[in-house]
Amino acid sequence: MKIIEDGLYAHDQAAGGPLAEAALRRAGEAGRRMERLQQDPGALTDAQLRDEVRRALRHFMQREPHIGQVTSLAGQIRRGTRCAWLVSDRLALA
């Protein structure tokens, strides 16, 4: 096991510890938000849909997402294209 910093360590090509667990929780929550948006995107205006996609991405990334990414995802959702948000049980190392 290699300690990367306090609260984050590497083992078997995956990160662990409280920081990794927090990242996985954020990813899961963002995935649930995106899934709810895809269930009935017609209930939202284009601006509301873009704002909700931005909020989900911002929650996951912990920073403001690029507007092009938000617009692209919102457009896919509006057209009915399913956006899969896959979250594993381990945080893989790059």
C-alpha positions in Angstrom: 0.0 0.0 0.0 1.3 3.4 -0.9 0.1 6.5 0.9 -0.5 9.3 -1.6 -1.6 11.9 0.9 -3.5 11.9 4.2 -6.8 10.1 3.6 -5.8 8.7 0.2 -3.8 5.6 -0.5 -3.1 3.3 -3.5 -3.3 -0.5 -3.5 -3.9 -3.0 -6.4 -4.3 -0.2 -9.0 -7.2 1.4 -7.0 -7.3 4.3 -4.6 -8.8 3.9 -1.1 -9.4 5.9 2.0 -11.8 8.6 3.0 -11.0 10.9 0.0 -11.6 8.0 -2.5 -14.8 7.1 -0.8 -16.0 10.7 -1.0 -15.3 10.8 -4.7 -17.2 7.6 -5.2 -20.2 9.0 -3.3 -20.1 12.2 -5.4 -20.0 10.1 -8.6 -23.0 8.0 -7.4 -25.0 11.0 -6.5 -24.3 12.7 -9.9 -25.3 9.4 -11.6 -28.6 9.4 -9.7 -29.3 13.0 -10.7 -28.5 12.3 -14.3 -30.8 9.3 -14.2 -33.7 11.3 -12.8 -33.2 13.9 -15.6 -33.4 11.2 -18.3 -36.6 9.8 -16.9 -38.7 12.8 -18.0 -36.7 15.5 -19.7 -39.9 17.0 -21.3 -40.9 18.2 -17.9 -38.1 20.8 -18.0 -37.4 23.7 -20.2 -34.1 23.7 -22.1 -32.7 26.2 -19.6 -33.8 24.1 -16.6 -32.4 20.9 -18.2 -29.0 22.6 -18.8 -29.0 24.0 -15.3 -29.8 20.6 -13.8 -27.1 18.9 -15.9 -24.6 21.7 -14.8 -25.5 21.1 -11.1 -25.0 17.3 -11.4 -21.6 17.8 -13.1 -20.6 20.5 -10.7 -21.4 18.3 -7.7 -19.3 15.5 -9.2 -16.3 17.6 -10.4 -16.4 20.0 -7.4 -15.9 22.9 -9.9 -17.8 24.6 -12.7 -18.1 22.3 -15.7 -17.3 23.5 -19.3 -20.4 24.9 -20.9 -19.8 22.8 -24.0 -20.0 19.6 -22.0 -23.2 20.8 -20.3 -24.8 21.7 -23.6 -23.8 18.5 -25.2 -25.2 16.3 -22.4 -28.4 18.3 -22.2 -28.9 18.0 -25.9 -28.4 14.2 -25.8 -30.9 13.9 -23.0 -33.4 16.1 -24.8 -33.1 13.9 -27.9 -33.7 10.8 -25.8 -30.2 9.4 -26.0 -29.5 7.5 -22.8 -26.3 8.8 -21.1 -24.8 6.0 -19.0 -23.1 7.2 -15.8 -21.1 4.2 -14.7 -19.8 4.1 -11.2 -17.6 1.3 -9.9 -17.2 0.2 -6.4 -13.5 1.1 -6.5 -11.7 4.3 -7.6 -9.3 3.2 -10.3 -5.9 4.8 -10.6 -4.8 6.4 -13.9 
